[in-house]
Amino acid sequence: MKLYQRKANDLAPLGQADPYMIKAGDGRYYLYASGGEGPQLYSSDHLKESWKYEGRCLDMTGQKECWAPSVIELDGKYYMYYSCLDADCEDEHGQTMRVAVSDSPSGMFKQVKKLLPPFSIDAHAVKTPSGLYLFYCNNDYEAERAGTFIQCDKLTDPYTLERKPVAVVRPTIDEEIYQKDRFKKGQHWHTIEGAFYFYKEGTHYLMYSGACYQNPTYFIGYSIAHGPEDADLRTLPWTKYPDDHTYAPLLFKTKEIEGMGHNSVIFDDGKAYIVYHGRDNVEHDPAVTEDLRCARIDELKIDGDVLSVTPTV
C-alpha cells in the first residue's frame, strides 16, 4: 500500500524514491527519501497512515543531488549516511558517500565528512554485537559481469571506515543487466544496489535491488548467510537466495505496480514490514505519465531462509 500520495497544492515532491524508515525514540516514524534539492523527510504517529511531509532535512551547502539517505541512532544522536555530488560537479559518477549528524531525527542534519571517494552510493549502517558496519555500492569496470556491486566495511566510529571492504553481493545473472553496451561495445553493465541488512534467529539477510528501475526485470532480491549474531559481517558466506544463478525476485513488476525496489525493513509490534518504492503501472493506468516512485509498505514474512511479501496496491 502507498504511504503518501501527493495532493493538490501539496509542497511535497512527486514521489519518494529510495525510502528508508525508522521508529525514533520519541515514538514517531520517520521516512527519508532521495531528493535533488536534499533528502525528503516524512513523519507519522502511525506506521501505515497519516504521513506528513516535513520538508528537507539536510543542510545542502556545497552539495546537490542527494541519493538514498539512511539514518541510524547511536548514543542519542542521529547519523545520516548518503551520497551527493559536490555543487560544482557535472559528472553523475561523482556521487560520494558522506555522513551527517543531528540531535533529532527530523534534522537539520549537518554534513561532517566524506567517507569514500566517488563512485560510492546506497549506504546502510548497522550496529551488531561485533560492531558498526557500513554496506555501500561501488563500480567494477573490469569484472566478468561489469557493474555496480555491494561491499561491506567496518566503522571504527560513526565517521571512520576501517578501509578493509569486502565484496558481499555481485551481479551473477542477465536479469541484473542495467543497460547493454553502456560504456563500451560488448560490455553489458549490471547493477546490484540498495543494500539493507538484518538478522533473525541464526540467519543474516542482505536485501538488494537488481537492474535499472526502468527495466522490466528490476527487482528486489536477497542474500543469506548463516552464522552467529556477533560474526564479522565481512566474513560471512553470502549467497543469493535461492542460489547465485536463479532469478527469483522477492518483489518485481505486477499488473498494477512496476519499478519496485530499493527497500528498508522495519520491525514493529512483532511483525516485519518492507518499505520500498514503486510506481503505478503506466499500462494499467494511462493517466500516469511520470516516474512517480511512491513509498509503499507491506508485511514481510520470514520463514527460515525464505522471505515472502504480497504487494498491495
C-alpha positions in Angstrom: 0.0 0.0 0.0 1.1 3.6 -0.7 2.3 5.6 2.3 2.0 9.0 0.8 0.1 10.4 -2.2 0.7 14.0 -3.3 -2.4 16.1 -3.3 -3.4 19.4 -4.9 -1.3 22.4 -3.6 0.9 20.0 -1.7 4.5 21.2 -1.3 5.9 17.7 -1.2 7.8 16.3 -4.2 6.1 14.0 -6.6 7.4 10.7 -5.2 9.6 9.1 -2.5 12.4 7.2 -4.2 14.7 5.1 -2.1 12.5 5.2 1.1 14.2 4.5 4.4 12.1 4.2 7.6 13.0 4.3 11.3 11.0 4.5 14.5 12.7 7.0 16.7 13.0 7.3 20.5 10.1 9.8 20.5 7.8 7.0 19.2 7.2 8.6 15.8 8.0 7.0 12.5 10.3 8.9 10.1 10.8 8.2 6.4 13.7 9.6 4.4 13.8 9.7 0.6 16.1 10.8 -2.2 15.8 14.4 -3.5 17.8 16.6 -5.9 17.5 19.6 -3.5 18.1 17.5 -0.4 16.7 14.4 1.3 12.9 14.5 1.8 11.5 13.9 5.3 8.1 12.5 6.2 6.8 11.6 9.7 3.8 9.9 11.3 2.5 8.6 14.6 1.2 5.6 12.7 3.1 3.1 10.6 0.8 2.9 7.6 -1.1 6.2 7.6 -1.3 9.9 8.3 2.1 10.6 6.9 3.1 14.3 6.8 5.7 15.9 4.6 8.2 17.8 6.8 10.4 19.3 4.1 14.2 18.9 3.5 16.2 17.7 6.5 19.9 18.1 5.4 21.9 21.3 5.0 22.9 21.0 1.4 25.5 23.8 1.4 28.1 22.9 -1.3 26.2 19.8 -2.3 23.5 18.7 -4.8 21.6 15.6 -5.9 21.1 13.6 -2.7 20.7 9.9 -3.1 19.4 7.2 -0.8 19.7 8.7 2.7 19.7 6.2 5.6 19.6 7.1 9.3 20.8 5.3 12.4 20.5 6.4 16.1 23.7 6.0 18.1 24.0 7.2 21.7 21.3 9.8 21.4 22.5 11.3 18.1 21.2 10.6 14.6 23.6 9.8 11.8 22.6 10.1 8.1 24.7 8.2 5.5 24.0 9.3 2.0 25.7 10.2 -1.3 25.8 13.6 -3.0 27.6 15.4 -5.8 29.7 18.5 -4.9 27.8 21.6 -6.1 30.2 22.2 -8.9 30.4 18.6 -10.1 28.9 17.8 -13.5 29.7 14.1 -13.5 26.9 11.8 -12.3 29.5 9.3 -11.3 31.0 11.9 -8.9 28.5 10.7 -6.3 30.4 10.5 -3.0 29.4 8.7 0.3 29.1 11.2 3.2 27.9 11.2 6.8 25.9 14.0 8.5 24.7 14.3 12.1 21.8 15.7 14.0 20.5 15.8 17.6 17.0 15.0 16.2 15.6 12.5 13.7 14.0 15.5 11.9 17.3 17.3 11.4 18.6 19.7 10.4 21.4 17.2 9.6 24.9 18.8 9.0 27.5 17.1 6.8 30.5 16.1 8.9 32.7 14.2 6.5 33.1 12.5 3.1 33.6 8.8 3.8 34.6 7.4 0.4 35.8 8.7 -3.0 33.4 8.6 -6.0 31.6 6.5 -7.1 30.0 5.4 -3.8 26.3 5.2 -3.1 23.4 3.5 -1.3 24.6 3.2 2.3 23.2 1.1 5.1 24.8 1.4 8.5 24.1 -1.3 11.1 25.1 -1.9 14.7 25.6 -5.6 15.7 27.2 -7.2 18.7 30.5 -7.3 16.8 30.5 -3.6 16.0 29.3 -1.0 13.5 29.3 -1.8 9.8 28.5 0.1 6.5 27.1 -1.6 3.4 27.5 0.5 0.2 28.0 0.3 -3.5 30.9 0.7 -5.8 31.5 0.2 -9.5 33.7 -2.5 -11.0 34.6 -1.9 -14.7 36.9 -5.0 -15.0 34.7 -7.8 -13.6 33.4 -10.5 -15.8 29.9 -9.0 -15.2 31.0 -5.4 -15.0 28.8 -3.1 -13.0 27.7 -1.8 -9.6 28.1 -4.2 -6.6 27.7 -4.2 -2.8 30.6 -4.0 -0.3 30.8 -4.1 3.4 33.3 -2.5 5.7 33.6 -1.9 9.4 33.2 1.5 11.0 35.6 2.2 13.9 33.3 5.1 14.9 30.4 6.7 13.0 32.8 8.8 10.9 35.6 6.4 10.2 35.8 3.3 8.0 38.4 0.6 8.7 39.2 0.6 5.0 39.1 -3.2 4.7 36.0 -3.6 2.5 34.8 -7.0 1.2 32.5 -7.6 -1.8 29.4 -9.3 -0.5 26.9 -9.3 -3.4 27.9 -9.1 -7.1 25.9 -9.4 -10.3 25.6 -13.0 -11.5 22.6 -13.2 -13.9 21.4 -11.5 -17.1 18.3 -10.2 -15.3 20.6 -7.8 -13.4 21.7 -6.0 -16.6 21.2 -2.3 -16.2 22.0 -1.4 -19.8 23.6 -3.3 -22.6 26.8 -1.8 -24.1 26.6 1.1 -21.6 30.2 2.2 -21.5 31.7 0.2 -24.3 30.5 -2.1 -27.1 30.2 -5.7 -25.9 30.3 -5.0 -22.2 26.8 -5.0 -20.6 26.5 -3.0 -17.4 25.0 -4.8 -14.4 23.7 -3.3 -11.2 23.2 -4.6 -7.7 22.4 -1.7 -5.3 20.2 -0.6 -2.4 21.6 -2.8 0.4 19.6 -3.4 3.6 20.8 -5.8 6.3 19.0 -7.5 9.2 19.5 -10.6 11.4 16.9 -13.1 12.7 17.3 -16.4 14.5 20.7 -17.6 13.1 20.2 -16.1 9.6 21.8 -13.0 8.2 19.8 -11.3 5.4 21.1 -8.8 2.9 18.4 -7.3 0.7 19.2 -5.6 -2.6 17.8 -4.3 -5.9 18.9 -5.5 -9.3 18.9 -4.0 -12.8 17.6 -0.5 -13.7 14.4 0.8 -12.1 13.0 1.4 -15.6 13.7 -2.2 -16.8 11.0 -4.9 -16.7 13.3 -7.2 -14.8 14.0 -4.7 -12.0 13.5 -6.4 -8.7 14.2 -6.8 -5.0 16.2 -9.9 -4.1 18.2 -11.0 -1.1 21.3 -12.9 0.0 21.6 -15.1 3.1 24.4 -16.3 5.4 24.3 -18.5 8.4 26.3 -17.7 11.5 26.3 -16.2 15.0 24.8 -12.8 15.5 28.2 -11.5 16.6 30.0 -12.6 13.4 32.1 -10.1 11.5 29.7 -9.4 8.6 32.6 -9.3 6.1 33.5 -12.9 6.8 30.1 -14.4 6.2 29.5 -16.8 3.2 26.9 -14.7 1.5 24.8 -16.5 -1.2 21.9 -15.1 -3.2 18.6 -16.9 -2.5 17.9 -19.5 -3.7 21.3 -19.5 -5.4 23.6 -17.2 -7.4 22.2 -18.2 -10.8 18.5 -18.2 -10.4 16.2 -15.2 -11.0 13.8 -15.5 -8.0 12.7 -11.9 -7.1 11.1 -11.2 -3.8 9.3 -8.2 -5.5 9.0 -7.3 -9.1 6.6 -5.9 -11.7 2.9 -6.8 -11.3 -0.2 -5.8 -13.3 -0.7 -2.7 -11.1 2.8 -1.8 -9.9 6.2 -1.5 -11.6 9.6 -0.3 -10.6 9.5 -1.9 -7.2 12.9 -1.7 -5.5 15.3 -0.1 -3.0 13.8 -1.1 0.3 14.3 -0.8 4.0 12.7 -3.1 6.7 11.1 -2.1 10.0 10.1 -4.4 12.8 7.0 -3.2 14.7 4.7 -5.0 17.2 6.2 -8.4 16.5 5.9 -8.1 12.7 8.3 -7.2 9.9 7.4 -4.7 7.2 9.2 -3.9 3.9 9.2 -0.3 2.8 10.1 0.2 -0.9 9.4 2.4 -3.9 7.1 1.5 -6.8 5.1 3.4 -9.4 1.6 2.8 -10.7 1.9 0.7 -13.9 1.6 3.1 -16.9 -0.1 0.4 -18.9 -2.6 -0.2 -16.1 -3.3 3.5 -15.6 -2.6 5.6 -18.7 -3.1 8.8 -16.7 0.3 8.2 -15.0 2.9 9.7 -17.3 5.7 10.5 -14.9 8.1 8.3 -12.8 6.1 8.6 -9.6 8.0 6.2 -7.4 6.0 6.4 -4.2 6.9 4.8 -0.9 4.9 1.7 -0.2 4.7 -0.7 2.7 3.7 -4.4 3.0 4.2 -7.1 5.6 7.3 -9.2 5.2 7.1 -12.8 6.1 10.2 -14.5 7.4 10.3 -18.3 7.4 13.8 -19.6 8.0 15.8 -18.7 4.8 12.6 -17.8 2.9 11.3 -14.2 2.7 7.9 -13.5 1.1 5.7 -10.5 0.5 2.4 -9.9 -1.3 2.4 -6.3 -2.7 -0.9 -4.4 -2.1 -2.0 -1.6 -4.4 
